[in-house]
Amino acid sequence: PCLTKTLGVPVTYCWSPALAPKSVDWPENIDICGFFFRDAPKYQPEPALEQFLASGPPLIYIGFSSIVIDDPDKLTVTILDAVRAIGTRAIVSRGWSKLGGDSAGDDQVFFLGDYPHEWLFQHITAVIHHRGAGTTACGLLNAKPTTIGNMVHAGGAGPDPIPFKALNNSNLAEAILFCLTPEASAAA
């Protein structure tokens, strides 16, 4: 038998019950409390980022954070092709894979180093990301459509999830377009 069940050890899951409610067959010692949020850190964006944010129409965020990509140059090309194909603007987080290499970007794409999601997500329209719990939580807290698993898709706030090995410029562009719809924004 399970020791936590036998001893009645409290178990807390830190996700939103709106995404995945507690199952009726779970014991009483299991609870879902919602996401944890930290206080927003003080952040002063670099002037180039402020200028990029102010220089055009609303933009999206794309980030793979702590995931180390085998071929970051290929993923960068996929991202750039998708963004350009639909004519949107994007902030791309360099992450651990250093997406974008040494490029600063251009008038359509800005490559960003360290920053707090809490600040940045107030300035974007959608979150295209690696399915991290913190990124998901912060995106939904800021009512931004997001590409993540089936739970967000089922709620209408994101497209069908794309397995990383199947990611290409076409399905990424489709996912971005879905996130830019009024329906996805309303659901988020």
LOZA-51334 format. One record per residue (C-alpha): x, y, z; residue in one letter. Coordinates in Angstrom, 3 decimals, padded with zeros to 6 digits. Layout:
# residues N
((X,Y,Z),a)
...
END
This chain:
# residues 188
((000.000,000.000,000.000),p)
((000.970,003.614,-000.500),c)
((002.627,005.066,002.610),l)
((001.159,008.548,002.083),t)
((-002.309,007.037,001.900),k)
((-001.784,004.750,004.897),t)
((-000.472,007.608,007.048),l)
((-002.827,010.218,005.614),g)
((000.104,012.477,004.679),v)
((-001.228,015.698,003.153),p)
((-000.479,016.022,-000.561),v)
((-000.863,019.374,-002.276),t)
((-000.785,019.880,-006.026),y)
((000.067,023.418,-007.085),c)
((-001.909,023.826,-010.279),w)
((-005.175,025.537,-010.987),s)
((-008.268,023.454,-010.262),p)
((-009.795,025.261,-013.257),a)
((-007.323,023.356,-015.444),l)
((-007.472,020.007,-013.661),a)
((-009.911,019.684,-010.762),p)
((-009.449,017.173,-007.982),k)
((-010.704,013.788,-009.036),s)
((-013.720,012.557,-007.072),v)
((-011.939,009.291,-006.299),d)
((-008.910,010.943,-004.654),w)
((-008.608,010.603,-000.872),p)
((-009.233,013.545,001.454),e)
((-005.518,014.046,002.145),n)
((-005.004,015.256,-001.450),i)
((-005.736,018.867,-002.333),d)
((-005.251,021.192,-005.301),i)
((-004.414,024.675,-004.096),c)
((-003.764,026.586,-007.324),g)
((-000.555,028.036,-008.693),f)
((001.962,029.764,-006.426),f)
((002.973,033.277,-007.457),f)
((005.874,035.345,-006.213),r)
((005.749,039.097,-005.815),d)
((006.843,040.742,-009.033),a)
((010.524,041.634,-008.828),p)
((011.701,045.136,-009.583),k)
((012.746,045.268,-013.217),y)
((013.944,048.029,-015.478),q)
((013.979,046.902,-019.109),p)
((016.887,047.831,-021.301),e)
((016.179,050.823,-023.579),p)
((016.264,048.632,-026.700),a)
((013.444,046.461,-025.285),l)
((011.358,049.497,-024.337),e)
((011.824,050.884,-027.845),q)
((010.867,047.551,-029.429),f)
((007.704,047.297,-027.322),l)
((006.672,050.836,-028.268),a)
((007.591,050.636,-031.947),s)
((004.731,048.639,-033.385),g)
((001.623,046.553,-032.956),p)
((001.175,044.102,-030.068),p)
((003.524,041.153,-030.039),l)
((003.866,037.596,-028.840),i)
((006.357,035.903,-026.526),y)
((008.209,032.761,-027.593),i)
((010.421,030.931,-025.121),g)
((011.805,027.501,-024.343),f)
((013.453,028.595,-021.078),s)
((015.554,025.927,-019.397),s)
((015.176,023.303,-022.108),i)
((018.463,022.651,-023.880),v)
((017.698,022.253,-027.581),i)
((019.933,019.960,-029.663),d)
((019.928,022.356,-032.619),d)
((019.120,025.905,-031.441),p)
((019.962,027.382,-034.848),d)
((017.334,025.184,-036.522),k)
((014.724,026.122,-033.894),l)
((015.595,029.804,-034.335),t)
((014.996,029.504,-038.094),v)
((011.675,027.711,-037.444),t)
((010.571,030.494,-035.086),i)
((011.651,033.275,-037.447),l)
((009.944,031.607,-040.432),d)
((006.677,031.194,-038.500),a)
((006.696,034.760,-037.164),v)
((007.440,036.218,-040.584),r)
((004.899,033.974,-042.335),a)
((002.047,035.464,-040.329),i)
((003.460,038.981,-040.066),g)
((003.452,039.248,-036.289),t)
((006.120,040.654,-033.988),r)
((007.768,038.560,-031.294),a)
((010.018,038.670,-028.279),i)
((012.057,035.463,-028.232),v)
((013.652,034.407,-024.968),s)
((017.177,033.174,-025.592),r)
((016.859,030.626,-022.769),g)
((019.497,028.045,-021.941),w)
((019.866,027.173,-025.637),s)
((020.805,030.755,-026.533),k)
((018.192,031.042,-029.287),l)
((019.159,033.680,-031.815),g)
((022.862,033.312,-031.053),g)
((024.449,036.756,-030.924),d)
((021.684,038.431,-032.928),s)
((019.835,041.323,-031.321),a)
((016.942,040.746,-033.709),g)
((015.327,043.204,-036.082),d)
((012.145,045.269,-036.326),d)
((010.001,042.108,-036.142),q)
((011.858,039.935,-033.595),v)
((013.671,040.891,-030.384),f)
((015.938,038.332,-028.699),f)
((015.813,038.740,-024.933),l)
((018.091,037.516,-022.142),g)
((017.080,037.543,-018.476),d)
((013.771,039.181,-017.514),y)
((010.841,038.443,-015.186),p)
((007.730,036.903,-016.742),h)
((005.657,038.985,-014.320),e)
((006.773,042.193,-016.060),w)
((007.048,040.991,-019.649),l)
((003.700,039.209,-019.851),f)
((001.881,042.485,-019.225),q)
((003.225,043.696,-022.580),h)
((002.425,040.798,-024.927),i)
((-000.655,039.211,-026.489),t)
((000.179,035.475,-026.351),a)
((002.656,033.027,-024.813),v)
((004.253,030.377,-027.039),i)
((006.366,028.187,-024.772),h)
((007.838,024.908,-023.561),h)
((005.053,023.897,-021.158),r)
((006.774,024.990,-017.974),g)
((004.512,025.311,-014.944),a)
((005.730,028.808,-014.068),g)
((005.343,030.100,-017.618),t)
((001.875,028.557,-017.874),t)
((000.796,030.036,-014.550),a)
((002.113,033.520,-015.315),c)
((000.624,033.507,-018.814),g)
((-002.807,032.540,-017.530),l)
((-002.551,034.966,-014.589),l)
((-002.074,037.702,-017.186),n)
((-004.967,036.323,-019.295),a)
((-002.748,035.470,-022.260),k)
((-003.577,032.636,-024.643),p)
((-000.860,030.018,-024.414),t)
((000.400,026.966,-026.266),t)
((000.512,024.169,-023.747),i)
((-001.097,020.801,-023.173),g)
((-004.609,019.528,-023.609),n)
((-006.051,021.223,-020.501),m)
((-005.495,024.748,-021.822),v)
((-006.675,023.678,-025.284),h)
((-009.839,022.121,-023.827),a)
((-010.593,025.445,-022.138),g)
((-010.196,027.293,-025.448),g)
((-007.187,029.341,-024.304),a)
((-004.686,027.578,-026.545),g)
((-004.317,025.442,-029.661),p)
((-003.745,021.710,-029.836),d)
((-000.357,021.037,-028.257),p)
((002.525,020.441,-030.665),i)
((005.023,017.730,-029.733),p)
((008.493,019.284,-029.969),f)
((009.735,016.729,-032.505),k)
((006.794,017.635,-034.758),a)
((007.327,021.411,-034.453),l)
((007.800,023.204,-037.762),n)
((007.246,026.705,-039.088),n)
((003.787,025.821,-040.436),s)
((002.238,024.314,-037.283),n)
((003.970,026.920,-035.116),l)
((002.463,029.678,-037.279),a)
((-000.982,028.045,-036.944),e)
((-000.589,027.846,-033.153),a)
((000.403,031.511,-032.984),i)
((-002.572,032.528,-035.145),l)
((-004.913,030.574,-032.854),f)
((-003.498,032.378,-029.818),c)
((-004.118,035.733,-031.496),l)
((-007.861,035.127,-031.930),t)
((-010.386,037.023,-029.804),p)
((-011.841,033.680,-028.693),e)
((-008.513,032.476,-027.270),a)
((-007.993,035.811,-025.513),s)
((-011.452,035.644,-023.970),a)
((-010.907,032.045,-022.803),a)
((-007.537,032.889,-021.239),a)
END
